[in-house]
Amino acid sequence: MNLAAHLISDEKRSPILGLQLNCTGTSFATATDQGWAVYRTHPLQSTSQREFANGSLRLVLPLELSNILFLVGGPPSPLYPPNKVMVWDDHLGQAVCELEFGEEVKGLAARRDRLVVVLKKRVVLFVLGKGGLGIWREGVYDTTNNPKGLVALGTETGSTLLAFPGRQPGQVQIVNLPPLTAPHEMSPLPPAPSHDPTSAPYPSVSIILAHTTSLAALSCTPSGGLLATASSKGTLIRVWDTSHARLVKELRRGSDEAQVFGIAIRTDGEAVAVSSDKGTVHVWDLKMTKEDYQKKRSASASSMGEVTETTRSKQFSMLKPYLPKYFSSEWSHSQFRLPPPAPTASRLPFSLSSSTAAAAGASALSSGVGSVSTAPPTIEDDVCICAWIKVETEVPVGPADASGSSTAGRSDSSSRSNTSATTMGKGSARSIPSPSGEKRIEHQLVALTHSGRWFRISLLGGGGGGGGGGGGGGGGGAKGGTGERLKGVKDDAFGLGRDSTTDCRLEEYRQFGKQDGW
């Protein structure tokens, strides 16, 4: 796969060692080689920051509606041992409690009344008092090898879901916790457990045989009604109904294997976004049926004289029983190509061409979680996670023709395509004026990377829950930068199957986590 040539830059490598969103996705925390910082997801704003000389962290998780953070140390100079979870009260500016284990902590998840600590082959559950005051060990569950610390937790009031890997690779255990109470109904101190805290406090209600290989990602809606899984192969994403352990959708990220960094399901469960080491963010509209998609593609293809999706479906209908599952999976409806991070100019010989220099920068990168290398990251190892946000936008006004708003969007995108590259600078934002004064709420994506880059992305298809406004700008892609679907692309499967920026637009770009200015 050929990627765009990297830019030459003298920027320092980001000090960020880990990224983690809170349970609602409204804020995120960065674990760095000298402390941590907590940010509001949108608009991007630093809300809390602590620096420690030679004190690095690997996990930082803010607890919703409180001053409590859960901290886990990590290389290169751990502030705390990696087998401890420190409960930090940011109002007091000190650790108020520590939870020690006999092995390294792999992951954390929390809702207002529960803390989940993930170990290599165990999940330990704790009860929390109001505001994180008071903590009791509630029980333990056994799992298969879980080096990524995967766990999913319903965080909406009334939710009960707790999901984690089963005892065999590819399995998911579903546990129903007590319903989450409203913030004002929480007790100041939790009651002491009445059972053995070394056993499972609640039975597993179901086991989902999600994949044939080990799990790579696990995510759920805040209500816990839907659960999304990905395997170590990274080719398929499966969406499950947790109440009946039933497969709802099978989504295809690609045909080649990839490492899935994260899955984000929209709050209403109508869209899902997946990021991977391929440098792309894929988005599926879960409410769009295959028939709806075929009609949409047929209309646009007919206007360009292409073979329509309906005609193609009829041609393959007789062969359907003999075709592999590859042709029945749903490809993503929108894709955003993340621009590659720029390597440090001082580490590249100036005599090299841009493509050779990019290859040299990639080969110089040292691998390994928590390693601190002075070499710049490549697009493959720049870990990206996503969060859904709601943004108030103006309803666009423009002439409509017989083909709908898509034609207006294409003409509008050409006038904006030249400006997309200029919005990629630090602290830049795109502002597209609209003559309409009418407002609407639109679902958009925020993509966060370990290199300290923040992207706000709107979707031009149905995945935005109101659309991206009919325009098509999109910078940040190696190709397809106008945000339109490439003409002549043949989609034999349902959705897109190409590495390009399509049906989405970069609205805003920021940087965070720099040591010289948080």
PyMOL commands that set and color helices and strands:
alter all, ss='L'
color gray80, all
select helices_A, chain A and resi 130-132+183-185+290-303+309-317+320-322+325-327+345-347+354-363+405-419+421-424+462-464
alter helices_A, ss='H'
color red, helices_A
select strands_A, chain A and resi 16-21+27-32+35-40+45-51+57-62+68-73+84-89+94-100+107-111+114-118+122-128+135-142+152-153+161-165+171-176+204-209+215-220+226-231+236-241+246-252+260-265+271-276+280-285+330-331+334-337+384-394+439-449+453-459+504-511
alter strands_A, ss='S'
color yellow, strands_A
deselect
rebuild
show_as cartoon
